[in-house]
Amino acid sequence: MSLGHKLGKDVVARVWRTSRRSIDCACLGADYIQGYAVARPMPAEELGPWLRHTVRRRRTSRPHPSF
């Protein structure tokens, strides 16, 4: 992650495990996270409702980068 940042790039952490701990570890220094721990692949028409639900839920819990 530090190399990407030193090169002026955004860093994306890919998270496969679904535990909160693995998400927390991946978030250390990452600009964005992606993977099954965040969300399963979904059709485009499901993205809007999923984002609204996720953003609302995250506002009431501990914040994470790029959520």
PDB file of N, CA, C and O in Angstrom, chain B, residues numbered from 101:
ATOM      1  N   MET B 101       0.819  -1.184   0.000  1.00  0.00           N
ATOM      2  CA  MET B 101       0.000   0.000   0.000  1.00  0.00           C
ATOM      3  C   MET B 101       0.862   1.247   0.000  1.00  0.00           C
ATOM      4  O   MET B 101       0.546   2.221  -0.683  1.00  0.00           O
ATOM      5  N   SER B 102       1.941   1.228   0.754  1.00  0.00           N
ATOM      6  CA  SER B 102       2.786   2.426   0.810  1.00  0.00           C
ATOM      7  C   SER B 102       3.430   2.705  -0.547  1.00  0.00           C
ATOM      8  O   SER B 102       3.596   3.868  -0.915  1.00  0.00           O
ATOM      9  N   LEU B 103       3.796   1.667  -1.294  1.00  0.00           N
ATOM     10  CA  LEU B 103       4.389   1.878  -2.620  1.00  0.00           C
ATOM     11  C   LEU B 103       3.388   2.563  -3.546  1.00  0.00           C
ATOM     12  O   LEU B 103       3.735   3.520  -4.237  1.00  0.00           O
ATOM     13  N   GLY B 104       2.164   2.081  -3.561  1.00  0.00           N
ATOM     14  CA  GLY B 104       1.135   2.708  -4.386  1.00  0.00           C
ATOM     15  C   GLY B 104       0.940   4.166  -4.041  1.00  0.00           C
ATOM     16  O   GLY B 104       0.841   5.013  -4.928  1.00  0.00           O
ATOM     17  N   HIS B 105       0.886   4.460  -2.755  1.00  0.00           N
ATOM     18  CA  HIS B 105       0.719   5.855  -2.332  1.00  0.00           C
ATOM     19  C   HIS B 105       1.935   6.700  -2.700  1.00  0.00           C
ATOM     20  O   HIS B 105       1.791   7.854  -3.105  1.00  0.00           O
ATOM     21  N   LYS B 106       3.136   6.127  -2.559  1.00  0.00           N
ATOM     22  CA  LYS B 106       4.350   6.872  -2.934  1.00  0.00           C
ATOM     23  C   LYS B 106       4.378   7.189  -4.420  1.00  0.00           C
ATOM     24  O   LYS B 106       4.957   8.191  -4.839  1.00  0.00           O
ATOM     25  N   LEU B 107       3.742   6.319  -5.222  1.00  0.00           N
ATOM     26  CA  LEU B 107       3.670   6.550  -6.663  1.00  0.00           C
ATOM     27  C   LEU B 107       2.490   7.439  -7.047  1.00  0.00           C
ATOM     28  O   LEU B 107       2.242   7.675  -8.229  1.00  0.00           O
ATOM     29  N   GLY B 108       1.762   7.930  -6.043  1.00  0.00           N
ATOM     30  CA  GLY B 108       0.641   8.816  -6.302  1.00  0.00           C
ATOM     31  C   GLY B 108      -0.625   8.104  -6.759  1.00  0.00           C
ATOM     32  O   GLY B 108      -1.497   8.723  -7.369  1.00  0.00           O
ATOM     33  N   LYS B 109      -0.733   6.819  -6.473  1.00  0.00           N
ATOM     34  CA  LYS B 109      -1.885   6.024  -6.909  1.00  0.00           C
ATOM     35  C   LYS B 109      -2.853   5.794  -5.757  1.00  0.00           C
ATOM     36  O   LYS B 109      -2.463   5.812  -4.590  1.00  0.00           O
ATOM     37  N   ASP B 110      -4.123   5.577  -6.101  1.00  0.00           N
ATOM     38  CA  ASP B 110      -5.097   5.111  -5.127  1.00  0.00           C
ATOM     39  C   ASP B 110      -4.884   3.618  -4.943  1.00  0.00           C
ATOM     40  O   ASP B 110      -4.594   2.906  -5.904  1.00  0.00           O
ATOM     41  N   VAL B 111      -5.027   3.141  -3.711  1.00  0.00           N
ATOM     42  CA  VAL B 111      -4.798   1.733  -3.409  1.00  0.00           C
ATOM     43  C   VAL B 111      -6.130   1.053  -3.103  1.00  0.00           C
ATOM     44  O   VAL B 111      -6.909   1.529  -2.277  1.00  0.00           O
ATOM     45  N   VAL B 112      -6.376  -0.063  -3.778  1.00  0.00           N
ATOM     46  CA  VAL B 112      -7.590  -0.852  -3.569  1.00  0.00           C
ATOM     47  C   VAL B 112      -7.191  -2.152  -2.891  1.00  0.00           C
ATOM     48  O   VAL B 112      -6.367  -2.906  -3.410  1.00  0.00           O
ATOM     49  N   ALA B 113      -7.783  -2.413  -1.721  1.00  0.00           N
ATOM     50  CA  ALA B 113      -7.537  -3.678  -1.026  1.00  0.00           C
ATOM     51  C   ALA B 113      -8.647  -4.649  -1.406  1.00  0.00           C
ATOM     52  O   ALA B 113      -9.829  -4.308  -1.353  1.00  0.00           O
ATOM     53  N   ARG B 114      -8.261  -5.845  -1.783  1.00  0.00           N
ATOM     54  CA  ARG B 114      -9.237  -6.874  -2.143  1.00  0.00           C
ATOM     55  C   ARG B 114      -9.439  -7.775  -0.931  1.00  0.00           C
ATOM     56  O   ARG B 114      -8.492  -8.384  -0.434  1.00  0.00           O
ATOM     57  N   VAL B 115     -10.673  -7.854  -0.466  1.00  0.00           N
ATOM     58  CA  VAL B 115     -10.986  -8.594   0.753  1.00  0.00           C
ATOM     59  C   VAL B 115     -11.872  -9.777   0.404  1.00  0.00           C
ATOM     60  O   VAL B 115     -12.979  -9.599  -0.102  1.00  0.00           O
ATOM     61  N   TRP B 116     -11.385 -10.998   0.676  1.00  0.00           N
ATOM     62  CA  TRP B 116     -12.150 -12.203   0.352  1.00  0.00           C
ATOM     63  C   TRP B 116     -12.930 -12.724   1.540  1.00  0.00           C
ATOM     64  O   TRP B 116     -14.071 -13.160   1.388  1.00  0.00           O
ATOM     65  N   ARG B 117     -12.335 -12.687   2.713  1.00  0.00           N
ATOM     66  CA  ARG B 117     -13.006 -13.221   3.897  1.00  0.00           C
ATOM     67  C   ARG B 117     -14.096 -12.274   4.355  1.00  0.00           C
ATOM     68  O   ARG B 117     -14.015 -11.063   4.148  1.00  0.00           O
ATOM     69  N   THR B 118     -15.096 -12.830   4.969  1.00  0.00           N
ATOM     70  CA  THR B 118     -16.252 -12.016   5.339  1.00  0.00           C
ATOM     71  C   THR B 118     -16.229 -11.528   6.781  1.00  0.00           C
ATOM     72  O   THR B 118     -17.200 -10.920   7.231  1.00  0.00           O
ATOM     73  N   SER B 119     -15.163 -11.772   7.510  1.00  0.00           N
ATOM     74  CA  SER B 119     -15.124 -11.339   8.904  1.00  0.00           C
ATOM     75  C   SER B 119     -14.820  -9.842   8.997  1.00  0.00           C
ATOM     76  O   SER B 119     -14.122  -9.286   8.149  1.00  0.00           O
ATOM     77  N   ARG B 120     -15.344  -9.212  10.020  1.00  0.00           N
ATOM     78  CA  ARG B 120     -15.100  -7.787  10.258  1.00  0.00           C
ATOM     79  C   ARG B 120     -13.604  -7.547  10.451  1.00  0.00           C
ATOM     80  O   ARG B 120     -13.087  -6.509  10.038  1.00  0.00           O
ATOM     81  N   ARG B 121     -12.906  -8.494  11.075  1.00  0.00           N
ATOM     82  CA  ARG B 121     -11.473  -8.335  11.314  1.00  0.00           C
ATOM     83  C   ARG B 121     -10.695  -8.259  10.011  1.00  0.00           C
ATOM     84  O   ARG B 121      -9.788  -7.435   9.884  1.00  0.00           O
ATOM     85  N   SER B 122     -11.032  -9.104   9.035  1.00  0.00           N
ATOM     86  CA  SER B 122     -10.306  -9.058   7.761  1.00  0.00           C
ATOM     87  C   SER B 122     -10.582  -7.759   7.024  1.00  0.00           C
ATOM     88  O   SER B 122      -9.693  -7.228   6.358  1.00  0.00           O
ATOM     89  N   ILE B 123     -11.799  -7.239   7.132  1.00  0.00           N
ATOM     90  CA  ILE B 123     -12.108  -5.941   6.518  1.00  0.00           C
ATOM     91  C   ILE B 123     -11.300  -4.845   7.206  1.00  0.00           C
ATOM     92  O   ILE B 123     -10.733  -3.982   6.536  1.00  0.00           O
ATOM     93  N   ASP B 124     -11.244  -4.873   8.537  1.00  0.00           N
ATOM     94  CA  ASP B 124     -10.462  -3.873   9.272  1.00  0.00           C
ATOM     95  C   ASP B 124      -8.995  -3.917   8.863  1.00  0.00           C
ATOM     96  O   ASP B 124      -8.382  -2.865   8.682  1.00  0.00           O
ATOM     97  N   CYS B 125      -8.420  -5.097   8.713  1.00  0.00           N
ATOM     98  CA  CYS B 125      -7.021  -5.234   8.314  1.00  0.00           C
ATOM     99  C   CYS B 125      -6.789  -4.680   6.915  1.00  0.00           C
ATOM    100  O   CYS B 125      -5.790  -4.003   6.672  1.00  0.00           O
ATOM    101  N   ALA B 126      -7.698  -4.962   6.002  1.00  0.00           N
ATOM    102  CA  ALA B 126      -7.551  -4.489   4.633  1.00  0.00           C
ATOM    103  C   ALA B 126      -7.681  -2.973   4.547  1.00  0.00           C
ATOM    104  O   ALA B 126      -7.100  -2.342   3.665  1.00  0.00           O
ATOM    105  N   CYS B 127      -8.435  -2.401   5.453  1.00  0.00           N
ATOM    106  CA  CYS B 127      -8.663  -0.956   5.423  1.00  0.00           C
ATOM    107  C   CYS B 127      -7.455  -0.153   5.891  1.00  0.00           C
ATOM    108  O   CYS B 127      -7.395   1.054   5.654  1.00  0.00           O
ATOM    109  N   LEU B 128      -6.511  -0.780   6.537  1.00  0.00           N
ATOM    110  CA  LEU B 128      -5.355  -0.053   7.043  1.00  0.00           C
ATOM    111  C   LEU B 128      -4.535   0.497   5.884  1.00  0.00           C
ATOM    112  O   LEU B 128      -3.743  -0.223   5.275  1.00  0.00           O
ATOM    113  N   GLY B 129      -4.723   1.744   5.593  1.00  0.00           N
ATOM    114  CA  GLY B 129      -3.967   2.395   4.542  1.00  0.00           C
ATOM    115  C   GLY B 129      -4.566   2.328   3.151  1.00  0.00           C
ATOM    116  O   GLY B 129      -4.067   2.989   2.241  1.00  0.00           O
ATOM    117  N   ALA B 130      -5.621   1.550   2.959  1.00  0.00           N
ATOM    118  CA  ALA B 130      -6.224   1.452   1.627  1.00  0.00           C
ATOM    119  C   ALA B 130      -7.170   2.618   1.389  1.00  0.00           C
ATOM    120  O   ALA B 130      -7.836   3.091   2.309  1.00  0.00           O
ATOM    121  N   ASP B 131      -7.220   3.076   0.140  1.00  0.00           N
ATOM    122  CA  ASP B 131      -8.156   4.133  -0.228  1.00  0.00           C
ATOM    123  C   ASP B 131      -9.550   3.565  -0.463  1.00  0.00           C
ATOM    124  O   ASP B 131     -10.555   4.219  -0.184  1.00  0.00           O
ATOM    125  N   TYR B 132      -9.598   2.353  -0.974  1.00  0.00           N
ATOM    126  CA  TYR B 132     -10.859   1.676  -1.281  1.00  0.00           C
ATOM    127  C   TYR B 132     -10.715   0.200  -0.933  1.00  0.00           C
ATOM    128  O   TYR B 132      -9.604  -0.326  -0.860  1.00  0.00           O
ATOM    129  N   ILE B 133     -11.852  -0.462  -0.718  1.00  0.00           N
ATOM    130  CA  ILE B 133     -11.831  -1.911  -0.568  1.00  0.00           C
ATOM    131  C   ILE B 133     -12.873  -2.508  -1.498  1.00  0.00           C
ATOM    132  O   ILE B 133     -13.855  -1.857  -1.853  1.00  0.00           O
ATOM    133  N   GLN B 134     -12.646  -3.748  -1.884  1.00  0.00           N
ATOM    134  CA  GLN B 134     -13.583  -4.456  -2.747  1.00  0.00           C
ATOM    135  C   GLN B 134     -13.531  -5.932  -2.411  1.00  0.00           C
ATOM    136  O   GLN B 134     -12.601  -6.387  -1.744  1.00  0.00           O
ATOM    137  N   GLY B 135     -14.506  -6.675  -2.861  1.00  0.00           N
ATOM    138  CA  GLY B 135     -14.493  -8.115  -2.697  1.00  0.00           C
ATOM    139  C   GLY B 135     -15.744  -8.640  -2.028  1.00  0.00           C
ATOM    140  O   GLY B 135     -16.649  -7.881  -1.681  1.00  0.00           O
ATOM    141  N   TYR B 136     -15.781  -9.945  -1.854  1.00  0.00           N
ATOM    142  CA  TYR B 136     -16.957 -10.611  -1.308  1.00  0.00           C
ATOM    143  C   TYR B 136     -17.269 -10.188   0.118  1.00  0.00           C
ATOM    144  O   TYR B 136     -18.422 -10.277   0.541  1.00  0.00           O
ATOM    145  N   ALA B 137     -16.281  -9.732   0.866  1.00  0.00           N
ATOM    146  CA  ALA B 137     -16.545  -9.276   2.227  1.00  0.00           C
ATOM    147  C   ALA B 137     -17.372  -7.997   2.235  1.00  0.00           C
ATOM    148  O   ALA B 137     -18.073  -7.708   3.204  1.00  0.00           O
ATOM    149  N   VAL B 138     -17.288  -7.242   1.162  1.00  0.00           N
ATOM    150  CA  VAL B 138     -18.048  -5.993   1.050  1.00  0.00           C
ATOM    151  C   VAL B 138     -19.414  -6.285   0.451  1.00  0.00           C
ATOM    152  O   VAL B 138     -20.437  -5.913   1.026  1.00  0.00           O
ATOM    153  N   ALA B 139     -19.440  -6.946  -0.696  1.00  0.00           N
ATOM    154  CA  ALA B 139     -20.702  -7.292  -1.359  1.00  0.00           C
ATOM    155  C   ALA B 139     -20.437  -8.332  -2.438  1.00  0.00           C
ATOM    156  O   ALA B 139     -19.369  -8.348  -3.051  1.00  0.00           O
ATOM    157  N   ARG B 140     -21.392  -9.176  -2.658  1.00  0.00           N
ATOM    158  CA  ARG B 140     -21.340 -10.146  -3.752  1.00  0.00           C
ATOM    159  C   ARG B 140     -21.628  -9.412  -5.059  1.00  0.00           C
ATOM    160  O   ARG B 140     -22.256  -8.353  -5.039  1.00  0.00           O
ATOM    161  N   PRO B 141     -21.185  -9.950  -6.191  1.00  0.00           N
ATOM    162  CA  PRO B 141     -21.555  -9.343  -7.467  1.00  0.00           C
ATOM    163  C   PRO B 141     -23.072  -9.268  -7.584  1.00  0.00           C
ATOM    164  O   PRO B 141     -23.783 -10.176  -7.155  1.00  0.00           O
ATOM    165  N   MET B 142     -23.560  -8.177  -8.171  1.00  0.00           N
ATOM    166  CA  MET B 142     -25.008  -7.995  -8.285  1.00  0.00           C
ATOM    167  C   MET B 142     -25.342  -7.305  -9.596  1.00  0.00           C
ATOM    168  O   MET B 142     -24.498  -6.620 -10.175  1.00  0.00           O
ATOM    169  N   PRO B 143     -26.577  -7.483 -10.069  1.00  0.00           N
ATOM    170  CA  PRO B 143     -27.012  -6.763 -11.269  1.00  0.00           C
ATOM    171  C   PRO B 143     -27.027  -5.258 -11.001  1.00  0.00           C
ATOM    172  O   PRO B 143     -27.218  -4.828  -9.864  1.00  0.00           O
ATOM    173  N   ALA B 144     -26.830  -4.475 -12.034  1.00  0.00           N
ATOM    174  CA  ALA B 144     -26.760  -3.018 -11.903  1.00  0.00           C
ATOM    175  C   ALA B 144     -27.997  -2.436 -11.228  1.00  0.00           C
ATOM    176  O   ALA B 144     -27.881  -1.489 -10.450  1.00  0.00           O
ATOM    177  N   GLU B 145     -29.183  -2.987 -11.510  1.00  0.00           N
ATOM    178  CA  GLU B 145     -30.405  -2.421 -10.931  1.00  0.00           C
ATOM    179  C   GLU B 145     -30.494  -2.641  -9.416  1.00  0.00           C
ATOM    180  O   GLU B 145     -31.293  -1.980  -8.753  1.00  0.00           O
ATOM    181  N   GLU B 146     -29.701  -3.544  -8.863  1.00  0.00           N
ATOM    182  CA  GLU B 146     -29.698  -3.769  -7.418  1.00  0.00           C
ATOM    183  C   GLU B 146     -28.691  -2.875  -6.692  1.00  0.00           C
ATOM    184  O   GLU B 146     -28.740  -2.756  -5.468  1.00  0.00           O
ATOM    185  N   LEU B 147     -27.784  -2.251  -7.434  1.00  0.00           N
ATOM    186  CA  LEU B 147     -26.729  -1.461  -6.820  1.00  0.00           C
ATOM    187  C   LEU B 147     -27.272  -0.254  -6.052  1.00  0.00           C
ATOM    188  O   LEU B 147     -26.859  -0.017  -4.917  1.00  0.00           O
ATOM    189  N   GLY B 148     -28.178   0.503  -6.642  1.00  0.00           N
ATOM    190  CA  GLY B 148     -28.729   1.688  -5.970  1.00  0.00           C
ATOM    191  C   GLY B 148     -29.359   1.356  -4.623  1.00  0.00           C
ATOM    192  O   GLY B 148     -28.986   1.957  -3.615  1.00  0.00           O
ATOM    193  N   PRO B 149     -30.314   0.404  -4.575  1.00  0.00           N
ATOM    194  CA  PRO B 149     -30.898   0.036  -3.286  1.00  0.00           C
ATOM    195  C   PRO B 149     -29.860  -0.483  -2.285  1.00  0.00           C
ATOM    196  O   PRO B 149     -29.947  -0.189  -1.093  1.00  0.00           O
ATOM    197  N   TRP B 150     -28.878  -1.257  -2.770  1.00  0.00           N
ATOM    198  CA  TRP B 150     -27.848  -1.778  -1.870  1.00  0.00           C
ATOM    199  C   TRP B 150     -27.029  -0.635  -1.276  1.00  0.00           C
ATOM    200  O   TRP B 150     -26.749  -0.629  -0.077  1.00  0.00           O
ATOM    201  N   LEU B 151     -26.646   0.335  -2.112  1.00  0.00           N
ATOM    202  CA  LEU B 151     -25.871   1.480  -1.616  1.00  0.00           C
ATOM    203  C   LEU B 151     -26.659   2.290  -0.593  1.00  0.00           C
ATOM    204  O   LEU B 151     -26.122   2.663   0.450  1.00  0.00           O
ATOM    205  N   ARG B 152     -27.925   2.565  -0.882  1.00  0.00           N
ATOM    206  CA  ARG B 152     -28.739   3.334   0.072  1.00  0.00           C
ATOM    207  C   ARG B 152     -28.825   2.618   1.413  1.00  0.00           C
ATOM    208  O   ARG B 152     -28.685   3.251   2.460  1.00  0.00           O
ATOM    209  N   HIS B 153     -29.051   1.319   1.396  1.00  0.00           N
ATOM    210  CA  HIS B 153     -29.137   0.544   2.629  1.00  0.00           C
ATOM    211  C   HIS B 153     -27.793   0.530   3.359  1.00  0.00           C
ATOM    212  O   HIS B 153     -27.746   0.695   4.578  1.00  0.00           O
ATOM    213  N   THR B 154     -26.704   0.335   2.617  1.00  0.00           N
ATOM    214  CA  THR B 154     -25.376   0.234   3.216  1.00  0.00           C
ATOM    215  C   THR B 154     -24.928   1.557   3.808  1.00  0.00           C
ATOM    216  O   THR B 154     -24.394   1.586   4.917  1.00  0.00           O
ATOM    217  N   VAL B 155     -25.135   2.649   3.092  1.00  0.00           N
ATOM    218  CA  VAL B 155     -24.736   3.964   3.601  1.00  0.00           C
ATOM    219  C   VAL B 155     -25.538   4.299   4.854  1.00  0.00           C
ATOM    220  O   VAL B 155     -24.972   4.795   5.828  1.00  0.00           O
ATOM    221  N   ARG B 156     -26.810   4.044   4.848  1.00  0.00           N
ATOM    222  CA  ARG B 156     -27.653   4.311   6.021  1.00  0.00           C
ATOM    223  C   ARG B 156     -27.172   3.495   7.216  1.00  0.00           C
ATOM    224  O   ARG B 156     -27.077   4.019   8.326  1.00  0.00           O
ATOM    225  N   ARG B 157     -26.868   2.219   6.999  1.00  0.00           N
ATOM    226  CA  ARG B 157     -26.415   1.340   8.072  1.00  0.00           C
ATOM    227  C   ARG B 157     -25.045   1.771   8.584  1.00  0.00           C
ATOM    228  O   ARG B 157     -24.814   1.750   9.792  1.00  0.00           O
ATOM    229  N   ARG B 158     -24.142   2.155   7.707  1.00  0.00           N
ATOM    230  CA  ARG B 158     -22.786   2.538   8.109  1.00  0.00           C
ATOM    231  C   ARG B 158     -22.783   3.830   8.915  1.00  0.00           C
ATOM    232  O   ARG B 158     -21.912   4.019   9.763  1.00  0.00           O
ATOM    233  N   ARG B 159     -23.725   4.712   8.674  1.00  0.00           N
ATOM    234  CA  ARG B 159     -23.780   5.967   9.429  1.00  0.00           C
ATOM    235  C   ARG B 159     -24.063   5.718  10.901  1.00  0.00           C
ATOM    236  O   ARG B 159     -23.712   6.536  11.752  1.00  0.00           O
ATOM    237  N   THR B 160     -24.688   4.606  11.198  1.00  0.00           N
ATOM    238  CA  THR B 160     -25.017   4.303  12.587  1.00  0.00           C
ATOM    239  C   THR B 160     -23.986   3.397  13.250  1.00  0.00           C
ATOM    240  O   THR B 160     -24.095   3.117  14.443  1.00  0.00           O
ATOM    241  N   SER B 161     -22.984   2.933  12.500  1.00  0.00           N
ATOM    242  CA  SER B 161     -21.949   2.086  13.058  1.00  0.00           C
ATOM    243  C   SER B 161     -20.599   2.763  12.905  1.00  0.00           C
ATOM    244  O   SER B 161     -20.515   3.898  12.434  1.00  0.00           O
ATOM    245  N   ARG B 162     -19.546   2.069  13.302  1.00  0.00           N
ATOM    246  CA  ARG B 162     -18.205   2.605  13.212  1.00  0.00           C
ATOM    247  C   ARG B 162     -17.816   2.853  11.755  1.00  0.00           C
ATOM    248  O   ARG B 162     -17.958   1.944  10.936  1.00  0.00           O
ATOM    249  N   PRO B 163     -17.338   4.035  11.400  1.00  0.00           N
ATOM    250  CA  PRO B 163     -16.996   4.326  10.008  1.00  0.00           C
ATOM    251  C   PRO B 163     -15.738   3.599   9.536  1.00  0.00           C
ATOM    252  O   PRO B 163     -14.831   3.319  10.319  1.00  0.00           O
ATOM    253  N   HIS B 164     -15.708   3.303   8.248  1.00  0.00           N
ATOM    254  CA  HIS B 164     -14.560   2.692   7.585  1.00  0.00           C
ATOM    255  C   HIS B 164     -14.232   3.525   6.367  1.00  0.00           C
ATOM    256  O   HIS B 164     -15.123   4.160   5.802  1.00  0.00           O
ATOM    257  N   PRO B 165     -12.972   3.542   5.943  1.00  0.00           N
ATOM    258  CA  PRO B 165     -12.613   4.309   4.743  1.00  0.00           C
ATOM    259  C   PRO B 165     -13.391   3.840   3.514  1.00  0.00           C
ATOM    260  O   PRO B 165     -13.540   2.639   3.285  1.00  0.00           O
ATOM    261  N   SER B 166     -13.872   4.770   2.748  1.00  0.00           N
ATOM    262  CA  SER B 166     -14.496   4.514   1.457  1.00  0.00           C
ATOM    263  C   SER B 166     -15.745   3.674   1.522  1.00  0.00           C
ATOM    264  O   SER B 166     -16.090   3.011   0.544  1.00  0.00           O
ATOM    265  N   PHE B 167     -16.430   3.682   2.642  1.00  0.00           N
ATOM    266  CA  PHE B 167     -17.715   2.982   2.736  1.00  0.00           C
ATOM    267  C   PHE B 167     -18.803   3.984   2.631  1.00  0.00           C
ATOM    268  O   PHE B 167     -19.980   3.625   2.685  1.00  0.00           O
TER     269      PHE B 167
END
